[in-house]
Amino acid sequence: MKFGKAILNEQVPGWSQYYLDYKHLKKIISSLTSHRPAAEAAALAIGVPPRDLLSSQSAVDDLQEQPLGPNDGPPILASLGQDDERSPGFQAVKAAFFFKLERELEKINAFYLEKEAELKLRLETLLSKRKAAAMHVLPDSLDDNATKDHVEWSAVEEGFRLLERDLGKIQQFVEINATGFRKILKKWDKRSKSSTKELYLARQVEVQPVFNRQLISELSDTVATCLLDLTDLSVGLKYEATSSEDPALDQRIYVNRSAQMGPFRELESNLRKAIATSDVGSLRDLVRFSDSLSQSGEAQMHVTRILWKAVIDAPLELADLILASTAGSFNYAFVDDINGRTCLHEAATVGVIRLVNLCLTNGVPSGKVDIYGRSALHYAAMHGHADVCRRLIEVGLPPNEVDLDNCTPLIYATIRGSVDCVRVLLEEGKVSAKDTASNGDLMPLALAARAGHLDVAVLLLQHGAPSLANSNGEYPVHLAAQEGHSEICRLLTNYEGWDTPDKYNDWTPLFHAARYGHSACIRVLLDAGSRSDRSDEVDNSPTYYAAWYGHRECVTLLLNAGTTATSSKLAPFPHSPAHASPMSDTQMSAGTDDIDAIPSLSLPPPMMPYRVYGHNYLDRNALVQVSVGHLSSRFGDQAAEPTAAVRLRPPLGGSEMMNGRYLHTSPRLKLVMTPASVATAAPYSIPIPISDERTVFTFQVPSVDVLSLEFSLYPNFGTKTIGRAVALPSFFADISNSRPLVLPILDHRLHIIGEVSFEVNVVTPFNGVTLEIGGSVETYWKSITNPVSGPSLRSSTPRAMQSPRGISSPVQNSPSIPMPQIGGHSLTHSSVTGSYLYITVQVTRDLEPVVYPDWALPENGYDLGVADLTLAQFKGVAQRHGRCLPTPGSSSIQDFRSSVAQSMASLREVLQILPQTVGICLEIAYPPTSIRQRRSLRHQLDLNVMVDAVLRTIYTQDPTHSGRRNVVFTSFSPDVCAALNWKQPNYPVFFASRCGQPNADLPSATTYSVEDAHDYRLSSLGAAVEWSKLNNLLGVLLDAELLHQIPSLVQGVKDFGLLVGAFGSVKHLSTLSSPESPSFAGVDAFLQDGILTYVDHSKRF
């Protein structure tokens, strides 16, 4: 994703004018590379459009006349005399660029200092209010939910939550601007042939208060710790305005609190009990007791808070009794000193019109706003109380007032989906549905479309709400298509933007529906005439994305609609936000006006393609792959209870006041995983909530026996440990691969504050033979070149797929998958050629590999698998059924195929009868848990032990044969493929996947689908490519029908440096191998009739 788009997407509503003006800075750089007049750069530096140069010529002249000396322009650069020998035109553009850059730095820093002071004051105020609440009453227990029963503590907790949210806003503001300075300076250096970036960042940018993150980090730590335990008054003492180290003062506070909090606690607790039991007599006594407590002003405030909470919670008759029984302890003029709310705010929140009228009758100021800038009308709309909205509008509350979050009552009512509130605001409040200028991207129609509120969208359109694009170029129909709201898509097809590409990826709504698998939306858009033949900015079609992400029904709909997806110039989008890094603007511009762009290779290449021999493998260490969540064992399992990867309990996991999906929020917390047994391994960070659980962390340990993991919970931009979960080495003893695991997260009090779910895949080193370089065991090679001239490959990441990690986080995310090559499509070649006999191999209980292509043995009356028998027992079954290995009639590979296909024999026997010149492709069959349970297969071998047994047989094959047999491995098990590849460097491995397709022509009976294994890695082509790339496999073996339907997928896979093989029906395989096929020059291997044939593409041209 281009950063210019990212900075627009991540802006906090209402703060847009305070962000780095990246667009105009880029224009100044463009004026330099395009050799336009220096006056244009000067005009852009002072914010004047170039077309208005004449009217502002004097200002431009003033700027151009400023010398680039030690006291003008960028002083650091001027003092070094950089670029002094360059032309006057260059000097003028440079002066304009750095003049603009410094003004932007001043603007951002000033805004930050203002917000920092505001946030610090809010924290000090909340800490003092917390101390006051502790002097009045403490929660009844140490339960984390105890504060919700006490009105004052509940207000304090809400204040800390909103402060935590606003801290996230300013932190995100800092990080996106820091990235902006780095990127724009990098772009300047590249285009101007300068070297100013590092010096300017160090001397001018990073020294500014806005980029000194220590204070904000400390504030985040304090707020997060307070939310964890509000009653711990030792937290945050340094920020309390009244803090003191005087022990005598602390003792007086303790004594006063002990003396006062008893009666208040008793009053509040007994009121709750009396209301719950409808004890009228006790209520009268308690109200009279409250009168005696409310003698001082401060006590009266607290008593009013308690009584009003009781009135709101009580039934009608009991509420009237409380109000009638008080003799003066209740003060309607009460304003909560924590959140600034009146009784009217609280009554509007719960929607009791009788209490609203009571407040208005008793003189409560109707227009009073709280500390968040919200009136009672905001809260009534927020909670969907239309009658309260109507009453408040009648008494004159402004219906279009904007709060500190830049939201109006109409926006809150729209997000709530309350059509009645929206109608009241539009018709009785006379709010204009057409006026969206003041709210930026917070447009009611767009919010309704994204949330799926059809009735609200209809009402807004009836009142003239326009269909407008947001800053990403997305119209409301784009958002509805993203979320799968087909009826809203149908409604909006009559309005502007219904088939218009957005600014991000050049995607129409049809692309969004195809990417996210919303078939109902696709039907609606196609029926309306949406252009299914459109290509996006990387020349991909909607069908491509539907197929890449495994949405079968969507692919069928688009193909039936005649979607064109045959261009061989297509390339894939990155599959996972956890593994695909957005490309920089400099990379994205390759092949256009970039002076460092890779030259066209239409001429003969200047050198031989670079070859990589073999692949990385484990020598002594064990490989550990940790995936957060249960997507490798419970994906799509309807019987399994759906669970989030990280589940936090209240108060950390408390719900927000409003849905964060539709208002600007940033991740509040982060989970940092550290392999404690490896001192050199870097920690990995995941923002909470996790936007995508397909994250795999990989590291190596000297021994699995010492493996331990720590999962630590931190504020997203802080350093204070909130909670921790630890898995000790004993936790992983005899653990099966990809087994779902759960650990409790404990805080410093040893309270359980959440759980983390994860899976672990362990690959141990293969110690069967010594692998010597230059020895008798050779290896294969692979080369990746970019010889195809044409439009440069641009790659971008959809907005919803971007990693939300903070830019300056002290820990790293999981390694990202390399992106496709720039400047053309990749051509991946390998030394693997010729024909290979396809053999399905399983391993017996005594660790002997045997050839057998089915899960169940042919024994009537018994449910037995290969792993349930020893080799001797397996041979006995073969003899009883007449399936011993015969001697082939000739030396042709087809005859060997016929002999092996009907036999039950050990792999050693097969290797002995096969000539050394016959290559073999071994499909390693390893049944997942669901198949073992369905077929009642009792015994399961350890995955590493099983793979070691197969490799040992291959490496110790008959030494009397000269040379080395060509061997290729494949498996439909992702974990088996990973183990095969990491254990040895000599033989290539292909991951075989049905990609969620309901195939009929399968290579063996031991293939399985995502429904069989509940493993997301089997669900789509994108998932297969992601896993193959992560584990450095040579390629993937795919369903020929899928590649036949969308030939562009072949090049998409190859752009990730993988080879492509195909299995399936004769019809589809013949089509793919035909010279007329768009995939003719792409598919590298074909599996047909038990023979895997690799194509030598060099002989085709």
N, C-alpha and C positions, 0 to 999 in steps of 0.2 A: 504494500500500500504506500502510495506517495505521501510524504510527510505533510505536504500542503493540504491534503485532504484530511489527514489524521488530526492536525491541529484544529481544524474546523469541527471535526466530529467530537473531539474531547473537550470542547469549551463548556464551561459552566454557564448556564443561561443567565444573562445580565452582566456577565464579565467580559464579553467579547472584545470590547474596546481596549482592554488592558493586556491582551495577549500580544506576543511578538507579531509584528506586521510582516509575516513571512512572504506574503504575496508580493508586496511592493519591493521588498529587498531582492526577491528573485528577478523582478522586472529591471531593477538597476543593473544586476549582473547580466541580464539578457541584452541590455542596451550596450554593454561593453563588447560582448561576443558578436553582436550584430553590427557593430561599428556605427551605431546611431549617434547623433550629436550629443555632446556632453551636457547640453542644456536640458535634454530630456531626463537624464539621470538626476540632475540638480532639482528639476521640478518634482520628480518622484520622491526625492529626499525630504522635501518640505510639504509633501502631501498634495501637490497640485497635479491634476491629470495633464499629460503632455498636450492634449488638445486645447488646454486653457493657458498655454505658455504666454501668449501675447498679453492677456489680462494680468498676468502675474510676473511679467518679465523683470520688474525691479527686484522682487524677492529672489528670483533665480540669479540675477546678476550679483546680488549681495553674497549669496552662497558661493558662487564661482570665484568671487574676488577674495574669499578667505584663504590665506596661505596655509599650506600644510606644514606648519612649523611646530615647534615644541609646545606652543600654547594653544594651538588650534588644531582641529581634526583629532585623530587618534594619537595622543601624546606618546604612548609607548612605542608605536610603530614609527612615528616621526623622529623620535630620539635615536632610533637605530639606523635611520637613513635608508630603510628598505625601499626598493624600487625608485630611488632618486634618479636613476638614469633613464627611466621610462619616459614616454612622450607626454606632452602637456595634456593631451586628451585623456590618456590613462590616468594621470594625476587628478584630473577633474572628476572623473567617475569614481576614483578611489575616495576622494574627499567626500563626495556625495554619499557613497555607500557607508562609510564609517560615521559620517554625521548622522545619518538616519539610524544606524545601529546603536549609537550612543544615546540618541533620544529615546529609542525603544527601551534600552536598558534602564534609563532614568524613570521612564513611565512604569515599567514592571516593578522596579524596586520600590517606588513610592506607594504603589497600590499594595504591595506585599506588607510594607511596614504598617500601613493603616489597618490591614486585616490582622496582622500579628498582634498589634496592641489591643484590638477588639477581642480577639480570641483569648488573650492572656487575661484581660479584664473579666471576661465571662467565666473563665476557670476560677479566678480568685473569688468571684461572687458565688459561684456554685459551692466552692469549698466552705465558704463562710455560712451559706445556707444549710449545708450538710451538718456543720457543727451546731447550728441553731436547732435543726431537727433532732439531733442527738440529745440536746438538752431538754427537749420537750418529751420525746418518746423514742424508745428503741424498739425494733421489731421483736415480735414475740418469741422468735426462735432463730436459729442459725440457718434455717432453710433459705436457699437462694431466692425463693418466691415470696418470702415473708414480707418484703417491703411493699408489695402490691396492695396489701391490706391496710396500709397506713397512708393517708392522703398526702401528708407532707413529704414522706420518703418517696412516694410515687412521683411527685412533682420533681424532686431532686434527681431521681433516676432518669426521667424524661429529659431534663435539662442536660445531663451528661451524655445521653444518647444523641441528642441533636448537636451538641458540641463536638462529639466524635465524628458525626457526619460532616460538619463544617470544616473540621480539621482535615478530613479526607479531601475536601474540595481544594483547600489551599495547597495541600501537598501535591495533588495532581496538577494544579496550576504551576507550581514550581517545576515539577519534572518535565512537563511538556514544553515549557519555555526553555529550560536548560537544554533539552534536546534540540530545540529550534536554533539556539545560538550555535551549537556544535555543527549542525547540518548546514546552516547558511554560511558559516565560515569555511567549512569544507568545500562547499560549492564555489565560494569566492576564490579560494586557493586554486582549485582545479581549473576554473575558467580563466583566471587572470595569471596563471603560472606564478603564483606567489607562495609564501610559506608563513602566513600570519596566524593561522588558527591556534596552535598550541600556546603561543606567547600571549595572544589577545585573551584567550580563555583564562590563562593563569593570572595575568596582571589586571585585567579589566572586569571579567565576568565573574569568576569564581570567588573573588574577594568581596562581592556585594552581599549585603545581609540576606537578600532573597535566596541566595544559593548556599548559605550557611545553614544547613538543615538541623543543627543540634537542638535549637530551641523548640522547633516544631516536633522533633522526635521526642524530646522530653515531655512536651505537653501531651503527645499521643500516649506515651507510656503511662503518664499520670491518669489520664481519662480512662484508659483501658483497665488499669488496676482498680480504680474507683468503681467501675461498673462490675468488676468481678466480686468485690465485697464493699458495698457502700458504707457499711458500719465500721470499717477500719479507719479510724480517724488519724492514724499515723501516716497515711498516704497523702502526699501533696502538701505537707506542712510548709515547704519552702515557698509555695505560691500563695499561701494565705496571708491576707493583708494584716491580720491581727496575730500572726504567729509570734510566739515568744518562747524563749528558752528558760523562762523563769519558772522553776518548779512550784513556787508558791502560787503563781497564777494558774498553772495547770491544775493544782490541787483545788483551788477555789472553783474552777470550771467543773471539775468532777463532782464536788460537793453540791454545787448548785444544780447540776444535771440530775444527780441522785435525788435531790429534794423535790424537783419539779416534775420529772418525767413520770413518776408514779401515778399521780392523778390524771394526767393526760392519757397515758396508756390505758389506765383503768376505764376512763370515759369512752375512749374509742373502741376498746375491746368489748365493753359491756353493751354499747349501742349496737354493734354488729350482732351480738347474741340476742338482744331483745327484738331486733327486727327479724332475725331468722326464726324466732319462736313466736312472733306476734304478741309479745308480752306488753300489754298496754300500760300496766301499772309501773313496770320497771322503766319504760320509756319516759313517763311523767317524772319519775324520781331522777332519772339521769339528766333530763333537761333542766330541772331545778338545780341539780348539782353543777351543771355547766354554768348557770348564772353566778354561782359562788366562785367559780374558777376565773371568770372573765372580769376581774377587777382592774387589771392594768391593761394598757393599750395593746401591748405585745401578746398578753394572754388572751385578750378578746379576739385578736386576729386568728390565733391558733384554734380557739374554740369555734369561731365562725367557720373555719375551714373544715373542722370535724363535723359540725352539725350540718353543713351544706352537703357534704358527702353522704351523710346519713339520709338526708331528705331526698337526694337523687336516687339512692339505692332502695329506699323503702317503697312499699306499695302506697297507693293514693291516700287511703285513710290514715296510715301511720305517718306519712309525710305531713299531712295536715295537722295531725296531733303534735308532732314535734314543733312545727311553726307556731301553733296556737299556744303551746305550753311555755315557750320562752318568754322571759320577762325583760329582755334587753340584752341578752348575751349575743344575740344575732345582729350583725351589722351588714346591711345590704350594700353599703359603700365599700365593703372589703375588696382590696386588690391584693392578690397573691404576690408576695414579695419575691417569689422564686421565678415564676413564669409571667408575671404581670397580668394574669387573667382575673376577670371579675366573675361574679356569680352567673352573669348572663352568658359568658363564654362556656361555663360548665353546663348550664341548662341547654344551650344550643347544641352542645356536643352529644348529649344523650337524647335530644329531640323531644323533650317534654314541653309541649306548648303551654301548658298551664303554668309551669315554672318560669318560662320565658316571660309570660304576661305578668307574673308576680314580680319579677325583677324590674320590668319596665315600669310597673305601677309604683314601685318603691324607689324609683329614682336612680337605678343603676345606669351609668352612662352607656348609651347604646353604641356609640361610635368608638369606644375605647379599643385600642389594639394592644396585643400582648407584646412580649419582647421579640417575637418572631414576625411582627408586623401583621398579625392576623386579627381580624375582627370576629365577632360572633358569627357573622354570615359565612366566613371562610369555614368555620367548623361545622356549621349546619350543612353546607354543601359537601364538605369532605365526608360526612357520615350519612348523607342521603336523606336529610329531613326536609322535605319540600314545604310542609306547612310552616315550619320555623323560618325557612328562607322567605316565604311570602310575608310573614309577620314582620320580620326585620326590615324587609324592603319597604313595607308600609310605614314604618317609623323613621325612614329616611337614611338607612345605612347605604353607603355607596356600593352598588352591586358589581362594580368593575375595579375595585381596589386591588392593588398589587402588593403581595407580601414580600418578605425578604428573599424568598426563593423565586421571585418573579412570577408567581402564580396568582391567578384570580379565582374567585369562587366558581366561575364557569369551568375552569381547568380542573379543579378538584371534583366538581360534580361529574364531569366527563370521565375522568379516570375511575370514579366510583361506579359509573354506569347507571347513574340515577337519572332516568329520562324525565321524571317529574321535577327534580331540581333544575335540570337544564331548561325545561319549559318555563318554569317560574322566572328564572333569571333572564331568559330571552324575551318573554312576553310581558311580564309584569315589571321586571327590572330594566327593561328596554336596553339590555346589553346587545351590542351589535356582534353578530356572528361573523361579520366581514372584517372586523378590526383584529388583525393578528400581528400588526407591526411591532407592538411593544413587547411581545413575548418570544420573539425569535422562533426557535423550533418547537416551542410549546403551543402548537396550534390545536384547538379542540378537535377539528375533524381528523387530523392525523393521529391524535391520541385515541380517539374513539375507534378508528380503523385498526390500529395496532392492538388495542385491547379486545376487539371483537364485539363492541357494543353497537349492534345493528340499529336498534331503536334510536339511540342517541345520534348516530350518524345520519339517519333519515331526517330527524328533527333539525339538526344543524343545516343540512342541505336545504330543507324547506325554508329556513330563515336566511338563506343566501350565503352560507359559509363557502368560501372559495376552495377549490382543490389546488393547493399550492405546494411547491417542492420545498423541502427543508434544505439545510446547508449541504447535505450530501447529494442533492438532486433527486431525492426520493419523494414521490408523491404519496398521498395516503394509500393509494391502491398498492404501491410497492410494499408498504408496511403490512397491509392486510394479507398480501401474498406470502410474505415472510412467515407470518404467524399461522397461516392456513385458514383464514376466515373467508370462505368461499362466497357467502351471501353478501358480504361487504364488497368483495371483488365484483360481484354481479352488479351491485348498486353503483359502483364507481366507474364501471365501464362506459357510462354515459357522460363522464366528466373528464376534464383535462388531465393528461398524464397517464392514461390507462395503458398505453402502449409506447411510452416514452422511455428511453434509456436514462439511467441515473448518471451522476457524475463520477461515482466511485469506480465501477467496473464496466460501465456501459451496459448495464443490465436493465432490461425491461421487467415488468412484474412477472412475466412468464419465466424468466431466468430464476427469480427468487423462489417461485413455487416449485420449479424443477429441482433446484439445489436442495431444498428442505423437504422434498418428498410430499408435497401437498397436491394429491391427484385431483381433488375436487376443485381446487382453484385453477388447475390446468384446464380442466373441462370448461369452466366458465370463461376463461380467457381465450381459449381456442374457439369456443362458440361465438364469442364477440368479434372474432377476426384478428386476434393477436398474431403478429408476424412470427411464426415459429422458425423461419429460415434466417432470422437475424443472427449475426455473430457479435460477440462482445469485443473488448479491447485487446484480447489475446486470441481472437478469431475462433472462439469456441461457441458452440450452440447450446441451447437449453438441454437437448438430448444428451449431450456430452456430460453435463453435470449430473443429470438424473442417473446416468449409467455409472459414472465415476463413484457416486455415493450410494449406489445399490438400491435405487428406488425403482423396482421392476415395473410397477403399474404405471408410473409416470413415463418410463421409457416406452411402454406400449402405446400410451396415448399420443405421445409426440411422434412416434414412428408412423402411427396410423394417420396422423395429421399431415404427413408428408414432410417432416422435419429433415432438412438437409444436414447430414453429419458425415459426409464422405471426404471432406478436405483433409489432405495429409499434412496440412500446415498447422494442425491443432496441437495444443499443449495443455497439460493439466494445471488446475489450480492446486496449491498446496493442500494436503488432505487434513491436517490437524493443526489447530492453533498452538498445540504444545510442541510441534516438531517443525513448523514452517515459519521461518523468520521473514518479516517484510523486507523487501529490497530497498536499498537506498535510492534517493532521487538520482544520484549519479549513475548508478547501475541501470536504472530504468531508462535513462536517456541514451544508453548505448545504441549505436546504429542510427542516431538522428543527427544532432549537431554536436556530439561529443568529440572533442579533438583526440581523445584517447580511445575511441571506439575500435573494436577489432576489425581489421580490414576485410573486405569481401574475399571469400575463398573460391570465387569462381575461377581464378587462376590456379595453376597447380600448387598444392600445398608446399610450404617452404621446407618441411621436414617430415620425417616419419611420425605417425601417431604414437603418442606415449603409451607404453604398455605397462600394465600392472600384473605381476605374476602372483598367482594365488591370492590369499587374503589373510588378514590378521587372525591369529588363533591363540588359544590359551596354552602357555608353556608350563607355568607352575601355579599361577593364581586361578581362583575360581571366579566366574562371572556371576554377578547378581543383578537381576532386573526386577525392579519394584514398580508396580503399577498401582495407582491410587484408585480405589473403587473395585467393583467386581465385574467389570466388563468382559473379562476373559473366562468367566465361569457361570455367570447368570444373565448374560445379555439376552434380552427377549424372552426370558423364562417367565411365563405367566404364573407358574406355581410358586415362584420365589417372591418373597415380599420385597418390593422396591426400596432400596436404601440409598441415601446419599453417601458419597465418599467420606465426607466429614460432617458429622451431625453434632451441633452444639446445643447444650441445654440452656434454659434461661439462667441468668440474664443475658449471656453472650449470644444465645440463639433466639432472643426475643424478636418478635415481628416488628417491622418498622411501622410508623404511623401511616405511611403511604407506600404503595408498591414501588420499589426502587427501579423496576424495569422502565418506568415511564417518566421518572424524574431523575435528574442527574445525581448519581451516587458513585462512589468509588469503593473498592474492596476495603473493609474495615480491618480485617485480620489477614495473616498469612501463616501457612503451615510450612515449617522448614524441616526437611528430612536430612538427617546426618547419619552416615554409617559409622558408628562409634568405634568400630574396630579398625578403621583405616584412617590413619593420621593425615594422609595426603589427599584423601578424597574430599572434593568440594561439596558443601551442602547444597541442597536443591530447595527452591522456594515455590510455593503454590498459593496464589491469592485465594482468600475465602470470601464469598462462596466460590466454589470451583466452577468455572464456565464450561470446561470440557474435561472429562475424566480419562480421556485417552492419552494420559501422560505416563511415560515409562522412563524411570531413572536407572541408569546403568553405571555400575562401578565394579571393581575387582577387589577381592580379599585374598589374603594368603591361604586361608583355610575356612571352610564353612563352619567348622567347629567354634570359631571365634566371632562369627557373624552376629552383630547386634545392631539394632536400628533405634534411633531417637527421632520422635516426631514432636517438634516444639512449636507452640502457638505464640505468635507475637502480634503486636499492632502492625498494620501493614507498613508503616513508615517508622516504627519505633524499634527499640532494642530490649524492652522489658519482657522477660519470659512470663506469659500468662498461664500456660499449662504445658504439660509434657506427657507423652506416652512412650514407653520403652519396651522394646522386644529384646529379651536376653537370648544368649545362644541356645539355651534349652528350649526356647520357643520354636526354633527351627529344626530341632532334632527329628529326623525321619519324616520331614514334611514333604508332601507330594507337590509337584509343580502346579502353579496356578490355583492352589487351593485358597478359597476365600478365608481371610483372616480379619479379626477385629480386635482393636486394643482400646481400653478406656484412656481418656485424657484426664489427668489429675492436675489440680492447681496446687499452690503452696500449702493449702490447708488439708491436702489429700482428699478434697472433694472431687467427685467425678463431674466434670464440666462438659464432657462430650465423648464421642467415639470416632476413631478413624478406621476405615475399612481399606484393605489393600490386599494385593496378591504378590507372591514372590516366585520368581523363576530362577533356579540356580543351575548353572552349567559348570560341572567340574572338569578339570583338564583330563585329557586322554593319555594314559601312561602305558599303553600297550606296546608301543614301539618308540624308537628314537628317530626323530625326523631330522635327517642330516641334509643340509644344503649341498646340492651337487651329487647326492647319493643316487641310489637306484630308484628311489621314488621321486618321480618328476611332478610337475604341477602345470596347471593351465595358465593362460594369460587372458586379459581383457583390456581393450582400449576404447576410449571414448573420444570422438572427434566431432568437430563442428563444421563440416565441409559444405553444408547446404547454404547457398546464398539466398538472400531474400529478406523479408521484413524481420527485424530483430525481435527476438522473443521477449516479450514483456510479461512479467509475472507480478501479480498483486494479490493481496489477501482481502477477502470480504470483511467489511466492518465488524460483523458479528463474530468473526473468527480471530480477531486480534487478541494477543496476549495482554491481559490487564496488569501485568506485573509493573511495579514502580521502576522507573528507568535507573535510578541510582541505588537499587536494592543491593545490600552488601553480599548477597548470595546469588548464585546463578540458577537459571532455569535449566531444564533438561536439554541435552544437546539437540540442536535443530538439524533436520534433514537437509542436506545440500539442495539448493534450488537448481532448476534446469539451467543449462548453459545459456549465456547471453550472446546475442548476435546471430542466432540461427539454431536449428534443431540439432539435437545430439544424434550421432550415429555410434551405436555401441556394437563392437565386434568382439569375437572371442575365438580362441583356438579350438573350441569344442565344435567338432564337425563329424560327419558320418552318421551311421545308423547304430542304434542301441536297442538291445533286447529289453523290453519293459517287464520287470519282475516285481511282484509284491512279496515283501519279506516281513515275517513276524518272528518273535523270539519265544522259545519255550521256557518253561519254569526253571530248567537247569542251564539257561543262558546260551542256547544254541540257536542261531538264526536258521529259519526254515522258509521254504517257498510255499505260500498258500494264500490264495486271493479272496478269502472270505473270513468273516468274524467267527462263525460257528463251524465246528467240525461236523462231518457227515455221519454222526452217530445217532441213530434213532433212539429216542427215549432219554437222551442225555443232553443237557445244555453245557457244552464244553467249548472253550476257546483254546487257542494255541498256548497261551500262557498258563493254562490249567494243567498241561501235560509236560512230561519230560520228553527228551528227544526219542528215547526208546519207545515210549508209549505212542508218540506221534507216528513213528515208523510202523508200529503195530497196526494203527488205524489205517495207514496207507496200504499195508499188505492186505488187510481184510477187505478193502474196497477196490483193490486192484489198481491203485494209483501210484505205484512205484515208478521211479524215473526210468523211462526206456532209453535205449541207445538210438539217437537220431539216425535217419536213413541217409542223410547227406550233410554237408558242411554249410548249407545255406542258412542264413539267419531265420528265414521263414520256417524251415524244418525244425530248428531249435525252438522257435516260438511254439510250434504245435506240440512238441514233446514236453516242454516245461509247463504249458498252460493247463494240461490235464493231470499234472503230477503233484504229489506231496513228497517233497524231498528236502534234505538239508541244503543250505546255501553252499556248503563246502562241496557237496556232491555235484551240484549244478556247475560250480566253477571248474571242477575237474573235467567234466565232459565238454565244456565250452572251449573252443580254441581261443588262444590268447588274443587273436585278432578280432574277436567278437566283443564289442563293447556292451556294457549292461547299464541300464537305468534302474536303480533300486528304489521302489516306492516303499518306505518304511511305514507300516501300518501300526498305529498305536491307538487303541480304542479310548475315547473319552468316557468319563464317568456315566453319562446318560446312556450311552450304548451298552456299556457293561451291565448296567442295571436292567435295561430293556431286554437284553439277551441272556440275562442271568449268568454272566461270565464272572467267576468268583475271584480269580487271582489277577493282580495287576503288578507288573514289574516296575521298579523304579526307572524313571525315564533315562537317567544318566547311565545306569547299569545296562539297560537295554541297548542304548546307542553304542556304548563301549563294546558290547558283544558283537554288534554288526561290524564296527570298524576293525575290531581285532581280526575278524574273519577275512576282511578285505586286505588288510595289511600283511596277513600271514598266508595268503593263498599259495598254491603249489609252487615252490621255489624252482622246480625243474623247468618251468616255462621261462623263456628268455623275454626280456623287455617287461613292459607294464601294461596291464589291461586298462582300457579306457572305462572309467566308471563315473556315472553321474547319479547324485542322490536327489530324491524328491519325497515329499510327504504332504498329506493334507492336514497334518498337525503343525501349527506354527511353532510350538515349543520344540518339537522334534527337529524341524528345519534349523532353528537357532542352535540347538545342541550339536547337530551334525556339522554346521559351519564353524562354530567356535572351537571344536575339538581337534580340527585338522586343517592344514592349509592347502592340501594337494588336490582335492576333488571338489568340483563345483556342486552347489546345492540350489535347487529350484523349489520355491514354495508353490504347491498346487492348491488352487482355490476355485470353488464353484461361484464365488462372488455373489452369493445369494440367489443364483439362478436355479430354477427347477429342471436341471439337466436330465435327459433321458439316456444319452450316450456317454457312459462313464467308463474310465479306463479299468476299474476293478470294483468289486463289491465292497471294498473297504473304504471307499470314499465317503465323506460325510459333509453335511452342510451346517449352516449356522443354527438351524433348528435342532440338529443332533447334539451339538457341542455347546450351544449358548455362548459362543465366543464371537465378539464383535470383529475380530481379525478375519473371520470368514464371511462377513456380511457384505462386503463390497470390494470393488477393485481398488479403490483408494486405500482401504484398510490393508489389503494385501501388499500394495506397493509400499505403504508406510512401514510395515513390519519387515519386509524384505530389505528395504534401504537401511533401516535401523540396524539390522544384523548382517549387513554387507553380503547378502546372497547374490548369486550371479543373475538370477532372473525369476520369473513367475511363469507358471503353467496354468493357462486360463481356458475358459469355456469358449469354443470356436464360434458358437452362435452369437455370443455377446460381441465378439470382435467383428463378426460378419455384419451385425446390425449397425454398429458404430465403429467403422474402421479407424477413425481418428484416435481411438483409445490406444491403438498400438504405438503410435508416435508419442502419445502422452506418457506411456510407461517408459519408453526408451529415453525420453528426456530426463528421467531420473537415473539414467545409467544402468538400466536393467535390460536383460534379454527377455524376449517374449516367446513362449511356447503355447501351442494350442492343442486341445483334445476335444473330441465331440464326434458328430456325425460325419459320414463320408461327404455328404452334400456340402456342409459348411466348411470342412477342411479343404475340399476341392476348390471352393470359391475363393478361399483365402490364398491358396497357392497359385491361382490363375494369374497370368500376366496382366489381365484386365482389371484385377482387383486393386483398389486403392491401398491395400495392405500388402501388396505383392513384395515390395522391397522392405517390409518391416518385420513380419513374423519370422522368428529365427528357428523354430522347431515345430514339427507336426507329429502328434502321437496318433497313429492309425494302425489298427489290427495288431496291437501289441508291439509295434516297432516305433521308437522315437527317432525321427530323422532330423538332423540339424542341417540347416541350409548354409551353404557357402555363398554369401551375397556377392563376394568379389567376382564370382564367375557369371553373375547375371548381367553384367554391364559390359 
